[in-house]
Amino acid sequence: MIKISLCESEAVPCVYKFWNSFISMNLQNFKHMKKLIIFTLVLFLGTALYAQEESQNNDLPSVNIKTLDGQTFNTKDIANDGKPILISFWALWCKPCKKEMDAYNENYDDWQEETGVKIYAVSIDDARSTAKVLPFVSGKAWEMEVLLDPNGDFKRAMNVNMIPHTFLLDGNGKIVYQHTSYYEGLEEEIYEMVQKVAEGEGVTGH
């Protein structure tokens, strides 16, 4: 037989007192949980706002990469005297990249004469392949400036996941447009953006 102790009043079992304490304890836990939820939401929103702010930062990062002759080059030194800049990430193994670079090179003289645009072609080939980049570029007679990013530091800093990936910078060195992939005729679309930037017009990109 189970014996239930009674409280001060014989008519009120201690079970009532137990449930009252249980409810009170859970209310306190709920208050702590509520504070935890609010803290988590504030932390999440703060992180999201920070990430959004970072994604809206249109300045080039400062990363040390290499020139074709092996000299250290800091990406903050990418400049063009207030004129537009194209930065295109490519690699020897990427056929669309090489087609894009060929298309840029075919038009480069005219583009420079009309807008003063400068093109930087950034190879992301790894250290084992970088020695092949110079002979390849020389054989192609590319006139744009070619840089090497064998460790992928610049690529990561620019959030480049797929190549070819081209960035357009205005005269202040701000990224105003970017595009991934390549198809025939894309260079003309890119150049339309370059012309707008050269004329001081705004452009929209992704």
C-alpha positions in Angstrom: 0.0 0.0 0.0 1.4 3.4 -1.0 1.2 6.0 1.7 0.8 9.7 0.7 1.9 12.2 3.3 -0.5 15.0 4.0 0.4 18.6 4.4 -0.8 21.0 7.1 -4.4 20.3 6.1 -5.4 16.7 6.1 -7.4 17.4 2.9 -4.5 18.6 0.9 -1.9 16.0 -0.1 1.7 16.9 -0.6 1.2 16.0 -4.3 -0.3 19.5 -4.7 2.8 21.1 -3.1 5.0 19.0 -5.4 3.2 20.1 -8.6 3.3 23.7 -7.4 7.0 23.5 -6.9 7.4 21.7 -10.3 5.5 24.4 -12.1 7.5 27.2 -10.4 10.7 25.5 -11.3 9.7 25.1 -15.0 8.7 28.8 -15.1 12.2 29.7 -14.0 13.7 27.4 -16.6 11.4 28.9 -19.2 12.7 32.4 -18.3 16.3 31.1 -18.7 15.4 29.5 -22.0 13.8 32.7 -23.2 17.0 34.6 -22.4 19.0 32.0 -24.3 16.7 32.2 -27.3 16.9 36.0 -27.4 20.7 35.9 -27.1 20.9 33.3 -29.9 18.7 35.5 -32.2 20.8 38.6 -31.4 24.0 36.7 -32.2 22.5 35.3 -35.4 21.3 38.7 -36.6 24.6 40.3 -35.8 26.5 37.6 -37.7 24.1 38.0 -40.7 24.6 41.8 -40.7 28.3 41.4 -40.5 28.3 38.9 -43.4 26.1 41.2 -45.4 28.5 44.1 -44.7 31.4 42.0 -45.8 29.7 40.9 -49.0 29.0 44.6 -49.8 32.7 45.5 -49.3 33.7 46.2 -52.9 37.4 46.9 -52.2 40.1 44.5 -53.4 41.7 42.4 -50.6 45.4 42.7 -49.8 46.9 39.4 -50.8 50.5 38.6 -51.9 50.6 36.6 -55.2 53.3 36.3 -57.9 54.2 37.9 -61.2 55.3 35.7 -64.2 58.9 36.3 -63.3 58.4 35.2 -59.7 58.3 38.6 -58.0 55.9 39.1 -55.1 52.9 41.3 -56.1 50.3 42.6 -53.7 46.8 42.7 -55.0 46.3 46.2 -53.5 48.7 47.4 -56.2 46.2 46.5 -58.9 45.5 50.0 -60.4 44.9 51.8 -63.7 45.2 55.6 -63.1 41.4 56.0 -62.6 40.4 53.9 -65.5 38.4 50.6 -65.6 40.1 47.3 -64.7 39.2 43.7 -65.5 40.4 40.9 -63.3 39.8 37.4 -64.8 40.6 34.2 -62.9 41.7 31.3 -65.2 43.8 28.2 -65.4 45.6 26.1 -68.0 43.2 23.2 -67.5 40.1 25.4 -68.1 39.1 25.5 -71.8 36.4 28.2 -71.4 39.0 30.3 -69.6 41.4 30.2 -72.4 38.7 31.0 -74.9 37.8 34.0 -72.8 41.4 35.2 -72.6 41.8 34.8 -76.3 38.7 36.9 -76.9 39.9 39.6 -74.5 43.3 39.6 -76.2 41.9 39.9 -79.7 40.0 43.1 -78.6 42.5 44.4 -76.1 44.2 47.1 -78.3 40.9 48.6 -79.4 39.4 48.4 -75.9 42.5 50.2 -74.4 42.4 52.9 -77.1 38.7 53.5 -76.5 38.4 53.2 -72.7 41.9 52.7 -71.3 40.8 49.5 -69.6 43.6 47.3 -68.1 43.2 43.5 -67.9 44.8 41.3 -65.2 44.6 37.6 -65.9 45.1 35.7 -62.7 46.2 32.0 -63.1 45.1 29.7 -60.3 47.2 26.8 -61.5 49.0 25.1 -58.6 52.7 25.2 -57.9 53.3 22.1 -60.1 51.8 23.8 -63.1 52.9 27.5 -62.8 56.1 26.8 -64.7 53.9 26.0 -67.7 52.0 29.3 -67.6 54.8 31.6 -68.9 55.5 29.5 -72.1 51.7 29.2 -72.7 51.1 32.9 -72.3 54.1 33.7 -74.5 52.9 31.3 -77.2 49.5 33.0 -77.1 51.1 36.5 -77.2 48.6 37.7 -74.6 49.1 41.4 -73.9 47.3 41.6 -70.6 49.2 41.4 -67.4 49.3 37.8 -66.1 49.6 37.1 -62.4 50.0 33.8 -60.5 47.9 32.6 -57.5 49.3 29.1 -57.0 48.1 28.8 -53.4 44.6 30.1 -54.2 44.9 32.9 -51.6 43.5 35.6 -53.9 40.9 33.3 -55.3 39.6 32.6 -51.8 39.7 36.2 -50.8 37.6 37.1 -53.8 35.1 34.2 -53.1 35.9 32.6 -56.5 34.5 29.1 -56.7 34.1 28.6 -60.5 36.3 29.8 -63.3 36.4 31.7 -65.5 35.3 34.4 -63.1 35.7 38.0 -64.2 35.5 41.2 -62.1 35.1 44.7 -63.3 36.5 47.5 -61.2 35.8 51.2 -61.6 38.4 54.0 -61.6 38.4 54.0 -57.8 39.3 50.3 -57.6 35.8 49.3 -56.5 34.2 46.1 -57.8 31.1 47.1 -59.7 30.4 43.9 -61.7 31.3 40.3 -61.9 30.5 37.3 -64.0 31.3 33.6 -64.0 31.5 31.2 -67.0 32.1 32.1 -70.7 30.2 31.8 -73.9 30.9 33.2 -77.4 30.1 36.9 -77.5 30.3 37.4 -73.7 33.3 39.6 -74.2 31.1 42.2 -76.0 28.7 42.2 -73.1 31.6 42.7 -70.7 32.9 45.5 -72.8 29.6 47.3 -72.7 30.0 47.3 -68.9 33.6 48.6 -69.3 32.3 51.5 -71.5 29.7 52.5 -69.0 32.3 52.5 -66.2 34.7 54.5 -68.4 31.9 57.1 -68.9 31.1 57.2 -65.2 27.8 55.4 -65.4 26.6 52.8 -63.0 26.3 49.2 -63.8 24.5 46.2 -62.3 26.1 42.8 -61.8 26.0 39.5 -59.9 
